């Protein structure tokens, strides 16, 4: 069991406050068993190479997080960790696991709650019901040790030879299971059946783990729309679905929700009413983006870098004219097609009189100035440096899906060259994670003094999973800005 649970705090009131605690899930063996014919059913665009994604990519993410959030676990150990082919430091079921209370592994939390026999019996029964397991298999799973059982439930495999149900490869995208809004936790409702087991595990963890004992009355569940199950189709408009990639806590009193292909109007409406009733926030802005696969969530088209700076896909930002009228063609053709967005803001007590914004950029500028009190000019960094075709290409590989470790220090994929060039033009230092970790080890640099930095992360395999580091993080505690 994790130590110091009584000192555990839950509070996130921005996207850029210094990160102090988050939930992650390291790539498990289930990712290595996704087959091409099922990849899209399991919401992956391609199959990934497990060992590469672990050792050459995700492990660096964990090292970096530990250096920023829990340096005692990592400082001075890099050489030994890199030489250990067993990767025991990264494995939740291994005695040598880092067991950080700042970079918290979901599989470890699951194993913790499974030590309670009543919870174990209920959860195994629920999982077996969802997955259509036999009664004999259910009894076998109940007899399994908590550590092994947690691994099985997540990966779908009892061992390398015996796979008993589908993996949940999207569990690495911890942002989608829940969102911390101030000192509340909003549990999400995924749109696809492939993620139903993730939702079940999240409920059991947040309502039963000692870490969250002081916050159980602050865990919010979104109800399903009445009688949605009577309507035709799995994905009818009345069904409540909301995923964490569509939710951003942009200030203490202001929540932003994306109305996307994965988040329904019904869920957004219910969420707004619940948050206002519980006095969690005073303002909710809804950004309706085109419901198509390459956008997926609102955090795939913009995220925040500093209080006055955002990275964004230009085509959803604002409407641009084709030209300034100085060329004949400017008068002969229509404006460039844009990806239409609609921005609606609801204020507590004034739901019947929402405010409209002319563009996403207008909303983000208002957040920076009105909510975050920025005195500096609001700036936008554009995906692909606003150069065709790199804007769309790099947005597809998550150029806009960045995680802020603190204001002005973000990490993203190293493959998005043109977006990185745009950051450099705004005065950002760019450093690869391998070089940065060595400079941390030598004392040449430190997380405390780092500022205005884009940390590039290896991405050959991770980018195939269609999610960036904003997706791969569920912040639990950030410092207030």
Number of C-alpha atoms within 10 A of each C-alpha: 14 14 12 10 15 11 8 17 17 21 20 29 24 27 26 27 21 22 24 22 28 23 22 22 22 22 23 21 20 21 22 17 20 22 14 13 10 14 17 14 13 19 16 20 15 17 19 22 15 18 14 15 21 19 14 17 18 23 20 17 19 17 24 24 20 20 19 22 21 18 17 11 15 19 15 14 12 13 10 9 17 12 9 10 9 10 16 15 18 21 19 23 17 13 10 12 14 18 20 17 19 21 24 19 21 22 24 22 25 25 23 19 22 26 14 12 12 10 14 23 16 14 19 19 18 16 18 18 13 13 14 11 14 11 12 8 13 18 13 10 21 18 12 14 12 22 19 15 23 25 22 21 25 23 25 23 20 17 13 7 7 9 15 16 18 19 25 22 26 24 26 22 25 27 25 27 25 28 27 26 29 21 17 21 23 21 22 27 28 20 19 14 12 17 20 15 19 22 18 16 21 19 16 18 21 20 17 19 19 21 23 20 14 13 16 16 11 16 18 18 15 18 15 16 15 10 9 16 13 7 12 9 10 12 16 12 17 17 24 27 24 31 24 29 30 24 26 24 21 25 25 20 17 22 24 20 26 27 26 23 21 24 30 22 19 18 24 20 12 15 21 23 14 17 20 17 13 11 11 19 22 17 21 26 23 22 22 20 22 19 14 11 11 15 18 22 29 27 25 26 25 28 25 28 27 22 28 22 22 21 23 29 26 25 20 19 23 17 17 12 12 14 14 8 11 8 9 9 11 14 13 9 10 10 13 12 11 13 14 14 18 16 20 17 20 20 18 17 11 10 15 9 10 13 13 14 16 14 18 22 21 13 20 25 21 17 20 24 17 10 16 17 12 17 10 11 11 18 18 23 24 26 33 26 22 18 13 10 9 17 22 19 14 21 23 22 24 28 32 30 30 28 23 23 23 24 20 22 22 24 26 26 27 20 18 24 17 19 28 26 16 19 22 15 12 14 10 18 16 19 16 16 21 15 12 19 21 15 13 18 18 12 9 9 14 15 17 9 6 12 14 19 19 25 23 22 23 20 20 17 20 24 20 17 20 20 25 25 25 26 24 26 21 24 27 26 25 24 15 16 15
